[in-house]
Amino acid sequence: MSNSVTLLAVEGLPEIVQGDDLGAQLGSVLAAQAQPGDILVVTHKVVSKAEGQVVQLVDVEPSAWARKWAARWKKDPRQIEVVLNESDSVLRMERGVIISRTRHGLVCANAGVDRSNSPGETVCLLPVDPDGSAGELHRTLSAKLGFHLPVLISDSFGRPWRNGIVNIAVGVAGMSPFADYRGQDDSHGYRLEASIMASADALCASAELVMGKTSAVPAALVRGYAYEPGVGSAAELIRAQHEDFFR
């Protein structure tokens, strides 16, 4: 295992709009930047924009219920309506925040509906199939570059009992999303029995340090991390509902 990891912002990607060939755009800029062993982290925003997962709020007719709740918390009722439509189930609504479970199985604020970095009166949704999108980019870019390039699609999530947000993996392809230490001995000789690190989440959180929320850098390369090659999926990171102690 390498003792150092390098994070590299991917520069030169143009503004992505619906219908763009994101694989081709990334392939062009990565040709001079990526190398074997790298991992590509891409923010879900550019994936969603390319796939048309953007809603024009002017086209949204909010329900009476969405209007009432939005008025109470000074929110845009059209955006509340979009959040409700994107929610498979609503778990909690408190102080202007909706915590819901998306159809992907993700538990997050506002069903992943985001207005930041979206032009005009628009909101950006999560990709319909983030793992599928990651898989397509992985296959396309690996073929273009001539070497195996894992792809992680990231999004910002809050954390229970912790302030602040971190990026996590909502799409994974080309690598295991875990680093499994079970069966190994720690430095004191104790056998590890339950240590499985969510390495895909850790890599996405790290990549955010060079992408940033306001820098218009939607992708980064992680260099030097000894990942485990494989098919991989972000779905593996979602805890089964029957194992959830808090719902």
C-alpha positions in Angstrom: 0.0 0.0 0.0 1.3 3.5 -0.9 2.1 5.8 2.0 1.1 8.9 0.0 -1.9 9.9 -2.1 -2.0 12.8 -4.5 -5.2 14.8 -5.5 -5.2 16.5 -8.8 -7.9 18.9 -10.0 -9.0 18.1 -13.6 -8.7 21.3 -15.5 -10.1 22.4 -18.9 -13.6 20.8 -18.8 -16.1 23.1 -20.5 -19.5 23.9 -19.0 -21.6 20.8 -19.4 -25.2 21.0 -20.8 -27.9 18.5 -21.6 -26.9 16.2 -24.5 -23.2 16.7 -24.1 -21.0 13.6 -24.5 -19.4 13.7 -21.1 -17.2 10.7 -21.8 -15.8 12.4 -24.8 -15.3 15.7 -23.0 -13.5 14.0 -20.1 -11.5 11.8 -22.4 -10.1 14.9 -24.2 -8.9 16.6 -21.0 -7.7 13.4 -19.3 -5.5 12.3 -22.2 -2.8 14.7 -20.9 -3.5 14.3 -17.2 -4.4 10.8 -16.2 -2.1 7.8 -15.8 -2.5 4.1 -14.9 -3.4 3.6 -11.3 -5.5 6.8 -11.1 -9.1 7.0 -9.9 -11.4 9.6 -11.4 -13.9 11.4 -9.2 -16.7 13.3 -10.9 -19.3 15.4 -9.2 -22.9 14.2 -9.9 -23.8 17.7 -11.2 -22.0 17.4 -14.5 -23.4 13.8 -15.0 -26.9 15.0 -14.2 -26.6 18.0 -16.5 -25.4 15.9 -19.4 -28.2 13.4 -18.9 -30.9 16.1 -18.7 -31.6 15.6 -15.0 -32.4 19.2 -14.6 -35.9 20.7 -13.8 -37.0 24.1 -14.9 -38.9 25.5 -11.9 -41.1 27.6 -14.2 -42.7 24.3 -15.4 -43.5 23.0 -11.8 -47.0 23.5 -10.4 -46.7 23.0 -6.6 -49.4 21.3 -4.7 -51.4 23.1 -2.0 -49.5 21.1 0.6 -46.1 22.1 -0.8 -47.2 25.8 -0.9 -48.3 25.6 2.8 -45.1 24.0 4.0 -42.9 26.3 1.9 -44.7 29.4 3.2 -44.1 28.3 6.8 -40.3 28.0 6.2 -39.9 30.6 3.5 -38.9 28.1 0.8 -39.7 28.0 -2.9 -42.8 25.8 -3.2 -41.8 24.7 -6.6 -38.6 23.3 -5.3 -40.4 21.6 -2.4 -42.7 19.9 -5.0 -39.7 18.6 -6.9 -38.2 17.2 -3.6 -41.4 15.4 -2.8 -41.6 14.0 -6.4 -38.0 12.7 -6.1 -38.6 11.1 -2.7 -39.4 7.4 -2.4 -40.4 8.1 1.2 -40.2 11.1 3.5 -38.6 10.3 6.8 -38.6 13.6 8.6 -39.7 17.2 7.9 -38.3 19.7 10.4 -37.3 23.3 10.4 -37.5 23.7 6.6 -35.5 20.5 5.9 -36.9 17.4 4.3 -35.0 14.1 5.0 -36.1 11.5 2.5 -35.1 8.2 1.0 -34.6 8.5 -2.7 -35.6 5.8 -5.2 -31.8 4.9 -5.2 -32.0 4.1 -1.5 -30.0 7.1 -0.4 -31.1 8.9 2.8 -30.4 12.6 2.4 -31.6 16.1 2.7 -34.1 17.2 0.1 -33.8 14.0 -2.0 -30.6 15.3 -3.5 -32.3 18.1 -5.2 -29.9 21.0 -5.5 -30.1 24.5 -6.7 -26.4 25.5 -6.3 -24.3 25.7 -9.5 -27.5 25.4 -11.5 -28.2 28.3 -13.9 -31.3 30.4 -13.7 -34.5 29.0 -12.3 -33.4 25.4 -12.4 -32.7 22.6 -9.9 -30.4 19.6 -10.5 -31.5 16.1 -9.6 -29.4 13.0 -9.0 -28.7 10.8 -12.0 -31.4 8.2 -12.6 -28.9 5.4 -12.3 -25.6 6.7 -10.7 -23.9 3.3 -10.8 -24.9 2.9 -14.4 -23.6 6.3 -15.3 -20.3 5.6 -13.5 -20.1 2.3 -15.4 -20.6 3.9 -18.8 -17.9 6.6 -18.0 -15.5 3.9 -16.7 -15.8 1.8 -19.9 -15.6 4.8 -22.2 -12.6 6.4 -20.5 -10.7 3.1 -20.0 -11.1 2.4 -23.7 -10.1 5.9 -24.8 -7.1 6.1 -22.4 -5.9 2.5 -22.9 -5.8 1.6 -19.2 -8.2 0.7 -16.4 -9.7 3.9 -14.9 -12.2 3.5 -12.0 -14.9 6.2 -11.8 -16.6 7.5 -8.7 -19.6 9.9 -8.9 -19.8 12.1 -5.8 -22.4 14.2 -4.0 -22.4 16.3 -0.9 -24.2 14.8 2.1 -24.8 15.9 5.7 -24.1 13.4 8.5 -26.2 12.6 11.5 -24.7 14.0 14.7 -22.0 15.9 12.8 -22.0 19.4 11.5 -20.8 20.2 8.0 -21.1 18.2 4.8 -18.7 15.8 3.1 -18.7 14.2 -0.4 -19.7 10.6 -0.6 -19.9 8.1 -3.6 -23.3 7.8 -5.2 -21.9 6.0 -8.2 -19.0 3.5 -8.4 -17.5 1.5 -11.2 -14.2 -0.3 -11.8 -13.2 -0.8 -8.2 -14.6 -2.2 -4.9 -16.2 0.6 -2.8 -14.6 -1.0 0.3 -11.2 -1.7 1.8 -11.7 -4.8 3.9 -9.4 -5.3 6.8 -11.2 -8.2 8.4 -8.9 -11.1 9.2 -5.8 -8.9 9.4 -3.8 -8.1 12.6 -3.5 -4.6 13.9 -0.1 -3.2 15.1 -0.7 -4.9 18.5 -1.5 -8.3 17.1 -5.3 -8.1 17.5 -7.3 -9.7 14.8 -9.7 -7.3 13.1 -13.2 -8.7 12.8 -15.4 -5.8 11.7 -13.1 -3.2 10.0 -14.5 -2.5 6.5 -13.6 1.1 5.4 -15.9 2.8 2.9 -12.9 3.7 0.7 -15.1 5.1 -2.2 -16.7 7.6 0.2 -13.2 8.5 1.7 -11.8 9.1 -1.8 -14.8 11.3 -2.8 -14.4 13.3 0.4 -10.7 13.8 -0.3 -11.2 14.8 -3.9 -13.6 17.6 -2.8 -10.5 19.3 -1.3 -9.3 20.1 -4.8 -12.6 20.5 -6.5 -14.4 22.9 -4.1 -18.0 24.1 -4.3 -17.2 27.4 -6.0 -14.2 26.6 -8.2 -16.1 25.2 -11.2 -13.8 22.1 -11.1 -16.2 19.1 -11.5 -13.6 16.3 -11.5 -10.4 15.2 -9.8 -7.9 12.4 -10.1 -6.7 10.5 -7.1 -3.2 9.1 -7.6 -1.4 6.6 -5.4 -4.3 4.8 -3.7 -4.1 1.0 -3.9 -7.7 0.2 -4.7 -9.1 -3.2 -5.3 -10.2 -3.6 -9.0 -13.6 -5.0 -9.5 -17.1 -4.2 -10.9 -18.1 -2.2 -7.8 -21.2 -0.2 -7.1 -22.3 2.5 -4.7 -25.4 0.4 -4.0 -23.2 -1.8 -1.9 -22.6 1.1 0.5 -26.3 1.5 1.4 -27.2 -0.2 4.6 -30.2 -2.5 4.4 -33.3 -1.0 6.0 -33.6 -4.0 8.4 -30.1 -3.2 9.8 -31.0 0.5 10.4 -31.3 1.0 14.2 -32.5 4.6 13.8 -35.6 4.3 11.7 
